[in-house]
Amino acid sequence: MEPVEINAGEYYLRAFRSDDRIDDVPVLAEAFADPETKRYMPRLTGDDAPSAETLVLLLTDGWEKDYRWSWAVCEAVTAEVMAGIVIHNVDHHLLSAEVMCWSQPRHRGKGVLPAALNSVLGWVYGAMEMHRVTYRHAVSNTASQRVAEKCGFTLEGRLREEAIVDDQREDQLLWSRLASDPFPEQLR
């Protein structure tokens, strides 16, 4: 499958790239060098160029083989990468998937992720006909909880000691949103 670009108003969503025109490797390395990102995404985060290059290859492979869809959330005018969204664990039989996302440190708390994620979910439910998308995060990650709430996810439960945060076991909250759920009327 070819990567899908999404116009989300003041944000433009495109595939992560590392080629002769666009190189997202430095911005990914910067994002994953951030202590807060490392804290909540330790399995994903390599904070150097080789790790970021590997991540771009994995994300590209996901599009090519139709098992993972990902977007760099860019400011529409400057093209600055502000955040990232990955729809992974795509199950075409069950019509389900899981979302993972992050913001560049200087763009946190500005409503970038809820706006962009709601646009992605519109595509996931519409074009890809997914039925269920889940979202999970460590209990202490209140920013992720706000994203889940603003995007209309319903809290389903608590996964005991599912995460490791600051080298300690921590519970995760599990959220879901169904295609039949009402679309969030307004971002807070």
LINGI-V229000 format. One record per residue. RES is the residue in one small letter. PSI is psi in radians with two decimals (NA if undefined). OMEGA is omega in whole degrees, 0 to 359 (* if undefined). D_CENTER is the distance of its C-alpha to the mean C-alpha in Angstrom with 2 decimals. Layout:
<<RES:PSI:OMEGA:D_CENTER> <RES:PSI:OMEGA:D_CENTER>>
//
This chain:
<<m:2.43:176:18.91> <e:2.52:177:18.49> <p:2.52:181:15.17> <v:2.31:175:14.80> <e:2.50:183:14.76> <i:2.27:173:14.08> <n:2.00:181:16.15> <a:0.88:179:14.68> <g:-1.94:181:17.85> <e:-0.01:178:17.68> <y:2.56:178:14.43> <y:2.21:183:14.37> <l:2.25:181:11.48> <r:2.91:178:12.61> <a:2.61:171:12.12> <f:2.50:185:12.08> <r:2.76:169:15.80> <s:1.55:183:18.66> <d:-2.92:183:21.87> <d:-0.19:181:24.96> <r:-0.70:182:23.39> <i:2.31:178:19.92> <d:1.84:180:18.94> <d:-0.03:182:15.46> <v:-0.87:181:16.77> <p:-0.69:182:18.14> <v:-0.59:176:15.17> <l:-0.74:177:12.96> <a:-0.70:178:15.99> <e:-0.80:181:16.37> <a:-0.76:185:12.93> <f:-0.06:171:13.47> <a:-0.28:180:17.07> <d:2.26:183:16.28> <p:-0.67:181:17.78> <e:-0.68:177:15.34> <t:-0.79:178:12.34> <k:-0.65:183:14.85> <r:-0.74:186:15.93> <y:-0.18:180:12.88> <m:0.91:186:11.39> <p:-0.52:181:14.83> <r:-0.48:183:14.53> <l:-0.45:197:11.95> <t:1.93:165:13.52> <g:2.20:189:16.52> <d:0.57:177:17.58> <d:2.94:183:19.90> <a:-0.77:179:20.15> <p:-0.68:178:20.88> <s:-0.72:179:17.79> <a:-0.67:176:15.61> <e:-0.74:178:17.74> <t:-0.73:179:17.20> <l:-0.78:178:13.40> <v:-0.73:178:13.93> <l:-0.74:179:16.46> <l:-0.72:180:14.37> <l:-0.68:177:11.66> <t:-0.75:178:14.76> <d:-0.65:179:16.44> <g:-0.75:176:13.80> <w:-0.83:184:14.56> <e:-0.66:184:18.23> <k:0.05:173:18.58> <d:0.76:176:16.40> <y:-0.10:178:14.63> <r:2.32:178:11.03> <w:2.39:185:9.54> <s:2.66:182:7.32> <w:2.45:164:7.73> <a:2.16:179:9.03> <v:1.95:186:9.41> <c:2.59:172:13.14> <e:2.27:190:15.99> <a:-0.56:184:18.13> <v:-0.80:185:21.38> <t:-0.30:183:20.83> <a:0.20:177:17.85> <e:2.33:177:16.59> <v:2.10:184:12.97> <m:-0.42:185:11.66> <a:3.07:176:7.91> <g:2.53:178:5.18> <i:2.32:177:2.50> <v:2.18:171:4.06> <i:1.99:185:6.55> <h:-3.12:186:9.03> <n:0.69:181:12.42> <v:2.16:178:13.43> <d:1.84:183:16.98> <h:-0.30:177:19.03> <h:-0.88:179:21.95> <l:-0.19:184:20.52> <l:0.88:181:18.13> <s:2.82:180:15.31> <a:3.04:178:11.79> <e:2.58:179:9.12> <v:2.51:173:5.48> <m:2.44:182:3.66> <c:2.82:178:2.40> <w:2.79:176:5.80> <s:2.56:170:8.72> <q:2.45:186:11.78> <p:-0.73:184:14.52> <r:-0.12:181:16.72> <h:0.15:180:14.34> <r:2.55:176:13.51> <g:0.23:183:15.20> <k:0.08:179:15.71> <g:0.18:181:13.74> <v:-0.94:184:11.44> <l:-0.81:179:8.12> <p:-0.75:180:10.20> <a:-0.83:181:11.93> <a:-0.75:182:9.32> <l:-0.68:177:7.40> <n:-0.64:176:11.02> <s:-0.75:178:11.88> <v:-0.78:181:9.43> <l:-0.59:175:10.77> <g:-0.73:178:14.16> <w:-0.75:182:13.95> <v:-0.79:181:12.76> <y:-0.61:182:15.68> <g:-1.27:185:18.04> <a:-0.68:185:18.10> <m:-0.10:176:16.85> <e:0.58:175:18.68> <m:2.64:180:16.33> <h:-0.64:188:17.88> <r:2.33:174:15.55> <v:2.30:178:11.88> <t:2.79:180:11.44> <y:2.25:179:9.36> <r:2.64:180:10.99> <h:2.76:176:11.58> <a:2.51:181:14.81> <v:-0.67:182:17.44> <s:-0.18:182:17.99> <n:1.39:184:14.50> <t:-0.46:177:15.67> <a:-0.73:177:13.09> <s:-0.62:177:10.42> <q:-0.72:178:13.33> <r:-0.68:177:13.90> <v:-0.82:180:10.49> <a:-0.79:181:11.27> <e:-0.77:181:14.78> <k:-0.37:180:14.26> <c:0.18:173:12.29> <g:0.34:176:15.19> <f:2.62:178:14.10> <t:2.28:178:17.25> <l:2.16:181:17.77> <e:-0.54:182:19.27> <g:-3.00:184:20.22> <r:2.21:178:20.18> <l:1.90:187:19.77> <r:2.24:177:22.46> <e:0.68:182:21.94> <e:-0.40:184:18.82> <a:2.83:170:17.20> <i:2.06:180:18.90> <v:2.23:182:18.64> <d:0.74:179:21.37> <d:0.36:178:23.02> <q:2.54:175:23.60> <r:2.42:180:22.57> <e:2.57:177:20.67> <d:2.70:172:19.84> <q:2.63:172:16.43> <l:2.41:180:16.00> <l:2.18:181:15.02> <w:2.73:173:14.07> <s:2.74:173:14.29> <r:2.27:180:14.61> <l:2.71:177:17.15> <a:-0.51:182:17.97> <s:-0.13:178:21.19> <d:2.62:177:19.86> <p:2.49:178:20.68> <f:2.39:179:18.22> <p:2.22:184:17.81> <e:-0.55:187:20.81> <q:2.35:174:19.96> <l:2.43:180:17.32> <r:NA:*:18.97>>
//
